[in-house]
Amino acid sequence: MGLLNEGINEIIATTHQNAAPMGIIKRNGKIRMVLYHGSHTAERVVSGGWVVANFIFDPVLYVTTAFDDLPAEVFIDEKAGEFTVERLSSCEAWAAYKAKVERSTRQSLLISLLPVREEIGNLALHPVNRGFNSIIDATVHGTRYKVTRDKGLLDLIEYHAGIIKKCGGPRESEALALLFDYIDYP
Ligand SMILES: Cc1cc2nc3c(=O)[nH]c(=O)nc-3n(C[C@H](O)[C@H](O)[C@H](O)COP(=O)(O)O)c2cc1C
């Protein structure tokens, strides 16, 4: 099983009836996540003991799942070892992991992941697009900006907005407009 690349994989993580963009870190044969306390994902990984990495390339879905909930019908049940897990209906591929808390600090949980099942569905080609990549970056900054209102983060979001406008397609433009809405862009 090996859908993940070495480094940090920015996937959309599903837990029970929840989806959010998260980084899965693969280094030196180990697979881990760092989950900040307070997210639904952190709470549900601990209570359910599993997480699914959804491989998806829709910029709108990254923004939506970072700030909002998805309707129940987009979650599809799958068997993965001892678990019934949930993946997103529109993913191109998915990987289910057994999840265990390795360490807990005041700020975050270090979660170790054990691959249980991987499936590849309808793969498409995704030519590298700086606009898409900048949606990912701007959304990371946006989730922090929404909490901190830090002007430095706003500058970074504006920098990425420039790249999205120059290099993105209509779906990236739609995602950027949505991001601006969610963060109440001044
Ligand atoms: C690309 C991307 C990667 C992210 N990676 C993480 C991560 O590794 N750990 C984390 O705690 N939050 C991460 N976040 C922030 C969460 O997605 C965000 O806090 C979200 O609101 C959590 O949603 P939830 O409450 O439904 O779990 C990331 C956000 C983005 C856009």
Ligand as a Chemical Component Dictionary entry (heavy atoms), coordinates in Angstrom:
data_LIG
# 
_chem_comp.id                   LIG 
_chem_comp.type                 NON-POLYMER 
_chem_comp.pdbx_formal_charge   0 
_chem_comp.three_letter_code    LIG 
# 
loop_
_chem_comp_atom.comp_id 
_chem_comp_atom.atom_id 
_chem_comp_atom.alt_atom_id 
_chem_comp_atom.type_symbol 
_chem_comp_atom.charge 
_chem_comp_atom.model_Cartn_x 
_chem_comp_atom.model_Cartn_y 
_chem_comp_atom.model_Cartn_z 
_chem_comp_atom.pdbx_ordinal 
LIG C1  C1  C 0 -4.276  22.177 3.183  1  
LIG C2  C2  C 0 -4.631  22.215 4.650  2  
LIG C3  C3  C 0 -3.956  21.402 5.536  3  
LIG C4  C4  C 0 -4.271  21.399 6.900  4  
LIG N1  N1  N 0 -3.595  20.562 7.741  5  
LIG C5  C5  C 0 -3.938  20.508 9.043  6  
LIG C6  C6  C 0 -3.260  19.587 9.909  7  
LIG O1  O1  O 0 -2.350  18.839 9.503  8  
LIG N2  N2  N 0 -3.644  19.553 11.213 9  
LIG C7  C7  C 0 -4.653  20.359 11.705 10 
LIG O2  O2  O 0 -4.970  20.251 12.893 11 
LIG N3  N3  N 0 -5.296  21.248 10.889 12 
LIG C8  C8  C 0 -4.971  21.333 9.581  13 
LIG N4  N4  N 0 -5.635  22.194 8.742  14 
LIG C9  C9  C 0 -6.714  23.050 9.286  15 
LIG C10 C10 C 0 -8.062  22.319 9.327  16 
LIG O3  O3  O 0 -8.470  21.889 8.041  17 
LIG C11 C11 C 0 -9.138  23.288 9.893  18 
LIG O4  O4  O 0 -8.830  23.589 11.229 19 
LIG C12 C12 C 0 -10.553 22.744 9.784  20 
LIG O5  O5  O 0 -11.460 23.779 10.136 21 
LIG C13 C13 C 0 -10.827 21.549 10.691 22 
LIG O6  O6  O 0 -12.149 21.115 10.409 23 
LIG P1  P1  P 0 -12.915 20.089 11.334 24 
LIG O7  O7  O 0 -13.285 20.816 12.614 25 
LIG O8  O8  O 0 -14.131 19.704 10.526 26 
LIG O9  O9  O 0 -12.007 18.932 11.598 27 
LIG C14 C14 C 0 -5.307  22.252 7.388  28 
LIG C15 C15 C 0 -5.968  23.095 6.495  29 
LIG C16 C16 C 0 -5.640  23.097 5.139  30 
LIG C17 C17 C 0 -6.378  24.001 4.198  31 
# 
loop_
_chem_comp_bond.comp_id 
_chem_comp_bond.atom_id_1 
_chem_comp_bond.atom_id_2 
_chem_comp_bond.value_order 
_chem_comp_bond.pdbx_ordinal 
LIG C1  C2  SING 1  
LIG C2  C3  SING 2  
LIG C2  C16 DOUB 3  
LIG C3  C4  DOUB 4  
LIG C4  N1  SING 5  
LIG C4  C14 SING 6  
LIG N1  C5  DOUB 7  
LIG C5  C6  SING 8  
LIG C5  C8  SING 9  
LIG C6  O1  DOUB 10 
LIG C6  N2  SING 11 
LIG N2  C7  SING 12 
LIG C7  O2  DOUB 13 
LIG C7  N3  SING 14 
LIG N3  C8  DOUB 15 
LIG C8  N4  SING 16 
LIG N4  C9  SING 17 
LIG N4  C14 SING 18 
LIG C9  C10 SING 19 
LIG C10 O3  SING 20 
LIG C10 C11 SING 21 
LIG C11 O4  SING 22 
LIG C11 C12 SING 23 
LIG C12 O5  SING 24 
LIG C12 C13 SING 25 
LIG C13 O6  SING 26 
LIG O6  P1  SING 27 
LIG P1  O7  DOUB 28 
LIG P1  O8  SING 29 
LIG P1  O9  SING 30 
LIG C14 C15 DOUB 31 
LIG C15 C16 SING 32 
LIG C16 C17 SING 33 
# 
